[in-house]
């Protein structure tokens, strides 16, 4: 499990480097990964073994997003962020003023289909999701904290 977790973290950071090299700032790619992981994990939590009601309306759910490609994916993702930002409560707070910063539909597709969709994030150990046990995990924790701070700043 630890080796698999390390590989996932490394894969995530490698993809962050690609996004950075294409003009996204640290805050931008952290924010986009946070939004996409939130959508994916909400989807996972709504199925077995969790069976929790999803806070995400079906038309904006992960299963819809992962089926799209090209401009359709980019347009739907942008629309999803805008609409979720209008929802009441915590969901609206998380997505308030959210914007798609991954302008290249091919890179967005790789991020959605090749990186995030291929893992069951809810079932991974807490190391991958943020416990600072090793250097790469500390980086991940720092990244997630920065995303949280960005979301909270937008909410003001």
C-alpha positions in Angstrom: 0.0 0.0 0.0 2.8 2.4 0.9 4.5 1.9 -2.5 1.2 2.3 -4.3 0.5 5.5 -2.3 4.0 6.8 -3.2 3.4 6.1 -6.9 0.1 8.0 -6.8 1.6 11.0 -5.1 4.5 11.0 -7.6 2.1 10.7 -10.5 0.1 13.6 -9.2 3.2 15.8 -8.8 4.4 14.9 -12.3 1.1 16.1 -13.7 1.3 19.3 -11.6 4.7 19.9 -13.3 3.0 19.6 -16.7 0.3 22.1 -15.7 2.9 24.4 -14.3 5.0 24.2 -17.5 1.8 25.2 -19.4 1.4 28.4 -17.5 -0.7 27.4 -14.4 0.4 28.8 -11.2 0.9 26.6 -8.1 -2.4 27.9 -6.7 -4.2 27.3 -9.9 -3.3 23.7 -10.3 -3.8 23.0 -6.6 -7.2 24.5 -6.9 -8.2 22.5 -10.0 -7.0 19.2 -8.5 -9.0 20.0 -5.4 -12.2 20.7 -7.3 -11.8 17.5 -9.4 -10.9 15.3 -6.4 -13.9 16.7 -4.6 -16.2 15.7 -7.5 -14.6 12.3 -7.8 -14.7 11.5 -4.0 -18.3 12.7 -3.8 -19.1 10.2 -6.5 -17.2 7.4 -4.7 -18.9 8.2 -1.4 -22.3 7.8 -3.0 -21.6 4.1 -3.9 -20.8 1.0 -1.9 -19.5 0.6 0.7 -20.3 4.2 1.8 -23.8 4.7 0.2 -24.0 8.3 1.2 -26.2 10.8 -0.6 -24.1 12.8 -3.0 -24.0 16.6 -2.4 -23.4 17.0 -6.1 -26.5 17.3 -8.4 -26.5 14.4 -10.9 -26.1 16.7 -13.9 -22.8 17.9 -12.5 -21.6 14.6 -11.1 -18.3 12.8 -11.9 -19.9 10.1 -14.0 -21.1 12.8 -16.4 -17.8 14.6 -16.5 -15.6 11.5 -17.1 -17.6 10.6 -20.2 -16.9 13.8 -22.0 -13.9 14.8 -24.2 -12.6 17.8 -26.0 -14.5 21.1 -26.0 -17.5 19.3 -24.5 -15.5 18.4 -21.5 -14.1 21.9 -21.0 -17.5 23.6 -21.4 -19.2 21.1 -19.1 -16.5 21.5 -16.4 -16.7 25.3 -16.6 -20.5 25.1 -16.3 -20.2 22.6 -13.4 -18.0 25.0 -11.5 -20.2 28.0 -12.1 -23.4 26.1 -11.1 -22.0 24.5 -8.0 -20.8 27.9 -6.9 -24.5 29.1 -6.9 -25.7 26.3 -4.6 -26.6 27.1 -1.0 -24.5 26.0 2.0 -21.1 24.4 2.0 -21.2 23.2 -1.6 -21.7 26.8 -2.8 -19.0 28.0 -0.5 -16.5 25.5 -1.8 -17.2 26.3 -5.4 -17.9 30.0 -5.1 -16.2 32.0 -7.9 -14.5 28.8 -9.1 -13.1 28.9 -12.7 -11.6 26.3 -15.0 -7.9 27.2 -15.3 -7.0 24.2 -17.4 -7.7 25.7 -20.8 -6.4 22.9 -22.9 -9.2 20.3 -23.3 -6.6 17.5 -23.9 -4.8 18.2 -20.6 -8.1 18.5 -18.8 -9.1 15.1 -20.2 -5.8 13.5 -19.1 -6.3 15.0 -15.7 -9.9 13.7 -15.4 -9.5 10.3 -17.1 -5.9 9.3 -16.7 -5.0 10.6 -13.3 -8.1 11.1 -11.1 -10.6 8.6 -12.5 -8.2 5.6 -12.4 -7.9 5.7 -8.6 -10.4 5.0 -5.8 -9.4 8.0 -3.7 -11.9 7.3 -0.9 -10.3 4.0 -0.2 -6.7 5.2 -0.2 -4.8 5.5 3.1 -4.7 8.9 4.7 -1.1 9.3 3.7 -2.1 10.1 0.1 -4.8 12.5 1.2 -2.5 14.5 3.4 -0.9 13.0 6.5 2.7 14.4 6.6 4.6 11.2 7.1 7.2 11.6 4.3 8.5 14.4 2.2 6.1 13.8 -0.7 3.2 13.6 1.7 4.2 16.9 3.3 4.1 18.4 -0.2 0.6 17.0 -0.7 -0.5 18.4 2.7 0.9 21.8 1.8 -0.9 21.7 -1.5 -4.2 20.8 0.0 -3.9 23.5 2.7 -3.2 26.1 0.0 -6.3 25.0 -1.9 -8.4 25.2 1.2 -7.1 28.7 1.9 -7.8 29.7 -1.7 -11.4 28.5 -1.4 -11.9 30.3 1.9 -10.5 33.5 0.5 -12.9 33.3 -2.5 -15.7 32.9 0.0 -15.2 36.2 1.6 
